[in-house]
């Protein structure tokens, strides 16, 4: 393991996540706190967001001293906001928190909704990483998903981002779409090979209760690939991405030249992060918090000088160990013996020796370089592997 990777595994700095819950149009599969046709509330939401950050710092003044090396704007679609609105959020973050010189600023966006001039202004604001929700380059599938862009829009947006100076560019891709076949995956990967990107996040389509996709599937108005076909789509996607020179460093994430998502690594490596905005989550000082996900109740709560937290859970050591194990196993570094001991004061084998040996016997884990790492077969059966580390 090189020095860069070692430093990533021992993260001491904190991350900040900003949730912007607005979209031009909501996708049929989306279960996130994201809403369309709320333009009249953008300024109200912005005011509440800025107030929430101030109120949290007032309640936890020590947080100002912690170095912050990642700031991530997610959604929804953060680029629904104007450059001036984004500027005001960034100013507030820099005024309240201890931002490091090498902080990675990421923003999510939908291709087809941006001009080249807007993307250039994002660079001027200090964003160095942009993530495009491409999902697929197949126009028929994009229409079926209720996406607001087409394949050519995605190509144009990525090239614009590269031309105006974005150093790190991510694409989201989805497999298991309605009527998707292996040739569609191959065509998507062929297009990816021609684009100046260094990161890919890929996911299987999930049918979440309450979404329009759930309604369509249960009314038999839309047909998803069979389990056998979805497995083939998965294999084609994963093997194809690696064949393009991307390293699989987490179950769903691939990078070239170690262009990892530093912010998402905080989730997988059990580091502190603060989330602000409707539906945002935080993990700070051993406590998990979740905000109200509805825009106006979120704003009204803050207007009454109350933090919009609707869930708060203190994580005891037993739960912390469980969380740490299944999150670390998602990554290529796995559970590092020394890091586990340093964090919890016990050897990993003293708690999970039988579990570890059983998973190794089943060829779902491998012990390598003083770490327990999932095998390719283990990754395919990740939920089973993770469940072995949770006390029922």
Long-range contacts (C-beta under 8 A, 24 or more apart in sequence): 1-333, 1-369, 4-258, 5-258, 5-333, 8-260, 8-262, 8-265, 8-269, 9-269, 9-333, 9-336, 9-339, 10-339, 11-265, 11-266, 11-269, 11-271, 12-67, 12-271, 13-66, 13-67, 13-68, 13-69, 13-70, 13-100, 13-271, 14-63, 14-66, 14-67, 14-68, 14-69, 14-266, 14-271, 14-272, 14-273, 14-274, 14-284, 15-68, 15-69, 15-70, 15-71, 15-72, 15-262, 15-263, 15-266, 15-271, 15-272, 15-273, 15-274, 16-68, 16-70, 16-71, 16-72, 16-93, 16-97, 16-273, 16-274, 16-275, 16-276, 17-72, 17-74, 17-263, 17-273, 17-274, 17-275, 17-276, 17-277, 17-280, 17-281, 17-282, 18-49, 18-71, 18-72, 18-73, 18-74, 18-78, 18-89, 18-93, 18-275, 18-276, 18-277, 18-280, 19-74, 19-75, 19-76, 19-275, 19-276, 19-277, 19-278, 19-279, 19-280, 19-291, 20-73, 20-74, 20-75, 20-76, 20-77, 20-78, 20-80, 20-81, 20-277, 21-45, 21-75, 21-76, 21-277, 21-278, 21-279, 21-293, 21-295, 22-75, 22-76, 22-77, 22-80, 22-81, 23-75, 23-76, 23-77, 23-80, 23-110, 24-77, 24-80, 24-110, 24-113, 24-148, 25-146, 25-148, 26-146, 27-145, 27-146, 27-147, 28-144, 28-145, 28-146, 28-211, 28-212, 28-213, 28-216, 29-145, 29-205, 29-206, 29-207, 29-208, 29-211, 29-212, 29-213, 30-211, 31-206, 31-208, 31-210, 31-211, 32-75, 32-76, 32-279, 33-76, 33-278, 33-279, 33-293, 33-294, 34-75, 34-76, 34-77, 35-76, 35-295, 38-295, 41-295, 41-296, 41-299, 42-80, 42-81, 42-85, 43-85, 44-296, 44-299, 45-277, 45-278, 45-295, 45-298, 45-299, 46-81, 46-85, 46-88, 46-89, 47-299, 48-298, 48-299, 48-302, 48-303, 49-89, 49-276, 49-277, 50-88, 50-89, 50-92, 51-302, 51-303, 52-276, 52-277, 52-291, 52-302, 52-307, 52-308, 53-92, 53-93, 53-96, 53-276, 54-92, 54-96, 55-302, 55-305, 55-307, 56-274, 56-276, 56-307, 57-96, 57-97, 59-307, 60-284, 60-285, 63-97, 63-274, 63-284, 64-96, 64-97, 64-98, 65-98, 66-97, 66-98, 66-272, 67-98, 67-99, 67-100, 68-93, 68-97, 68-98, 68-99, 68-100, 68-103, 69-100, 69-102, 69-103, 69-104, 69-262, 70-103, 70-104, 70-106, 70-262, 70-263, 70-266, 70-273, 71-99, 71-103, 71-104, 71-105, 71-106, 71-263, 72-106, 72-107, 72-263, 72-264, 73-105, 73-106, 73-107, 73-108, 73-127, 74-108, 75-108, 76-108, 77-108, 77-109, 77-110, 77-113, 77-133, 78-107, 78-108, 78-109, 79-107, 79-108, 79-109, 79-110, 79-113, 79-114, 79-118, 79-122, 80-113, 83-118, 83-121, 83-122, 83-125, 86-122, 86-125, 87-125, 90-125, 90-126, 104-128, 104-129, 104-168, 104-262, 104-263, 105-129, 106-130, 106-131, 106-168, 106-261, 106-263, 107-131, 108-132, 108-133, 109-133, 109-157, 110-147, 110-148, 110-149, 111-149, 111-153, 111-154, 111-156, 111-157, 111-158, 112-148, 112-149, 112-150, 112-153, 112-154, 112-157, 113-148, 113-149, 114-157, 114-160, 116-160, 116-163, 116-164, 119-157, 119-160, 119-161, 119-164, 119-166, 120-164, 120-165, 122-166, 123-164, 123-165, 123-166, 127-166, 128-166, 128-167, 128-168, 129-166, 129-167, 129-168, 129-169, 129-170, 129-261, 130-161, 130-166, 130-168, 130-169, 130-170, 131-169, 131-170, 131-171, 131-172, 131-199, 131-201, 132-157, 132-158, 132-161, 132-169, 132-170, 132-171, 132-172, 133-172, 134-158, 134-171, 134-172, 134-173, 135-172, 135-173, 135-174, 135-177, 136-173, 136-174, 136-177, 136-180, 136-184, 136-188, 137-187, 137-188, 137-191, 138-177, 138-180, 138-184, 138-187, 138-188, 140-179, 141-177, 141-178, 141-179, 141-180, 141-184, 144-177, 144-178, 144-179, 144-222, 145-174, 145-177, 146-212, 151-191, 155-191, 155-195, 158-195, 158-196, 158-197, 159-195, 159-196, 162-196, 168-198, 168-199, 168-259, 169-195, 169-196, 169-197, 169-198, 169-199, 170-197, 170-198, 170-199, 170-200, 170-201, 170-261, 171-195, 171-197, 171-199, 171-200, 171-201, 172-200, 172-201, 172-202, 172-203, 173-200, 173-201, 173-202, 173-203, 173-237, 174-202, 174-203, 174-204, 174-205, 175-202, 175-203, 175-204, 175-205, 175-230, 175-233, 175-234, 175-236, 175-237, 176-204, 176-205, 176-224, 176-225, 176-230, 176-233, 176-234, 177-205, 177-224, 177-225, 178-222, 178-223, 178-224, 178-225, 179-223, 180-225, 180-233, 181-229, 181-233, 182-232, 182-233, 182-236, 185-233, 185-236, 185-237, 185-240, 186-236, 186-240, 189-237, 189-240, 189-241, 189-244, 192-241, 192-244, 193-244, 197-256, 198-255, 198-256, 198-257, 198-259, 199-246, 199-253, 199-254, 199-255, 199-256, 199-259, 199-260, 199-261, 200-241, 200-246, 200-253, 200-254, 200-255, 201-252, 201-253, 201-254, 201-261, 202-237, 202-238, 202-241, 202-252, 202-253, 202-254, 203-252, 204-230, 204-234, 234-380, 247-332, 248-332, 249-331, 249-332, 250-330, 250-331, 250-332, 251-330, 251-379, 251-382, 265-331, 267-327, 268-327, 268-328, 268-330, 268-331, 269-327, 269-328, 269-331, 270-320, 270-323, 270-324, 270-327, 270-328, 270-343, 278-308, 286-314, 286-315, 286-320, 287-312, 287-313, 287-314, 287-315, 288-312, 288-313, 288-315, 289-313, 317-344, 318-391, 320-344, 321-351, 322-389, 322-390, 322-391, 325-352, 325-386, 325-389, 326-385, 326-386, 326-389, 326-390, 329-372, 329-373, 329-374, 329-382, 329-385, 329-386, 329-389, 330-382, 332-373, 333-371, 333-373, 334-365, 334-371, 334-372, 334-373, 334-374, 335-371, 335-372, 335-373, 336-370, 336-371, 337-370, 337-371, 338-370, 348-372, 352-389, 355-388, 355-389, 358-388, 359-385, 359-388
